[in-house]
Amino acid sequence: MLKEKTNRKQQFLILGVMLLFAAVYCSISLVNHYLFRTYAWDLGIYNNAAWSYSHFSAKNSFMLPGVTNLLSDHFELYPFFLSPLRFIFGSYTFLIVQIAAILFGGYGVYRFILYKTKNEIFSLLALIFFFLGWGIYSALEFDYHNNVVAAMFVPWFLLYFDKKNFKWAAFFFILLLIGKENMALWAVFICLGLLVGNIRDKINLKYSAIFGFAALVYFIAMVKWIMPSLGNSQHDYLHFQFSALGKDFGVAIKTILTRPGYTFSLLYKNTNSDKLYDTFKTELHFMVLVSGGFFLLFRPKYLIMLLPIYGQKLFNDAPEKWGLAYQYSIEFIPILSIAAFMGLWWLAKDKKWLIPSALFITLVSGYFSIHSLADRKTDWFGAEYYQFWNPSHYKGNYDAKKVNKALDKIPSRASVSTQTDFCPHLAFRDSIFIYPIQKYPVRYMFLCRVVASYPIDMKTHTHNIDSFSKSPLWQTIYDQDQIIIFKRK
């Protein structure tokens, strides 16, 4: 590993910054989970996967019809390796891992900038710049996702690649690939960027080609053969959702190559009939610009690295992927952080302006990140999910202590049907279903009387509870503090 010397004062500054942002991140992600603002999709999926993997099974209770294996939906290996941690951290396991990964990724940015510039204060500002990135807060507001963890290995790969320590570079490259199948396509473009940036360095040129070719083979094998064969009834890759480009990858590539003007228009054009989404892509472009995107003009190799991220967001059929929401912006953050500070280092001919300039871009990026949390158009969640400074963030729909007490009434191995916001807390079992599923083998139903959850509206929810209370098939075994539990007779 790295041996760069850092003085003790700098070490304390780094530790202080990391602890500060760790507290902020925990106040978003862990508080949301404690207050039942995490869901079956997606934290419940991963918690149930951890249970299955720790019992040598690939079954997942939350998969959609026709998908029998989690790996055929997304080829993500982190849950397999992380599953033993559930014995320590319980239902919080993946959220804690995600926060730790973000801190690790930020430290990787710091070490990269320090290695390239040998300027500790400049590198510390790069660390803060990274931790202020809007994509981090957007990801933390919504459960856990493997691409968030995978993106945090990119700075470390770039660092060891630049040091020509290709063994460690390969280690982090593999960690990136196994995070999610689309990370491999991103890795191809990361290597293309390295190829362009190292055109005069024969050794780096060689290894960037090797890494890029390996990532391309991995991606093609995953989406064309391995994932379709693992257990979905369609025997096809399930996540090609780019109808504006064509019906499959082949047609999409042809469209990009033969219709560049049309392809470019998709980067800013609303392809959905609803005018609500007119500003989503614009909001993303603005946030990229004020978060270091300006420096991509001076360091185009980093722009090349971001091309597939732009593509998977802005060419997608789903408008929620275009803007700032959810985990779909996380890949921008490490690349923009490195591009901004390396671009500034290159532009600052007079180094006396280096630190003031770095402080300025950090403040600008931080201001707009916080502003995006205070006034966001492209989000389906309320402000209570991510405004960690707002008292409403720490107030949930439920009395968390009482609900957790009621959760203990469900036997640890019993099959249960429950509302989506309770699913991550009950996911460590063989069979768990999202209410209103109530068919066999469901033996318990765990419901809240006064709060309805997707896909049931409140009127239907109240009617169903009344029906279950009178049904000869169900026995009410708990009914207090808003929670009612039914057991099959």
Sequence and secondary structure as in RCSB ss.txt:
>XXXX:A:sequence
MLKEKTNRKQQFLILGVMLLFAAVYCSISLVNHYLFRTYAWDLGIYNNAAWSYSHFSAKNSFMLPGVTNLLSDHF
ELYPFFLSPLRFIFGSYTFLIVQIAAILFGGYGVYRFILYKTKNEIFSLLALIFFFLGWGIYSALEFDYHNNVVA
AMFVPWFLLYFDKKNFKWAAFFFILLLIGKENMALWAVFICLGLLVGNIRDKINLKYSAIFGFAALVYFIAMVKW
IMPSLGNSQHDYLHFQFSALGKDFGVAIKTILTRPGYTFSLLYKNTNSDKLYDTFKTELHFMVLVSGGFFLLFRP
KYLIMLLPIYGQKLFNDAPEKWGLAYQYSIEFIPILSIAAFMGLWWLAKDKKWLIPSALFITLVSGYFSIHSLAD
RKTDWFGAEYYQFWNPSHYKGNYDAKKVNKALDKIPSRASVSTQTDFCPHLAFRDSIFIYPIQKYPVRYMFLCRV
VASYPIDMKTHTHNIDSFSKSPLWQTIYDQDQIIIFKRK
>XXXX:A:secstr
       HHHHHHHHHHHHHHHHHHHHHHHHHHHTT   IIIIIHHHHHHHHHHTT    TT  TTB  HHHH  
  HHHHHGGGHHHHGGGHHHHHHHHHHHHHHHHHHHHHHHHH  HHHHHHHHHHHHT HHHHHHHTS   HHHHH
HTTHHHHHHHHHTT HHHHHHHHHHHHTT HHHHHHHHHHHHHHHHHTTT HHHHHHHHHHHHHHHHHHHHIIII
IHHHTTBTT S TT   TTT SSHHHHHHHHHH HHHHHHTTT   SS GGGTTHHHHHHHHHHHTTGGGGGT H
HHHHHHHHHHHHHHSSS GGGTSS TTTTTTHHHHHHHHHHHHHHHH SSGGGHHHHHHHHHHHHHHHHHHHHHS
 SS SS GGGT TTSGGGG  SS HHHHHHHHTTS TTS EEE TTTHHHH SSS EEETT   TT  EEEEESS
   TT  HHHHHHHHHHHHH TTEEEEEEETTEEEEEE 
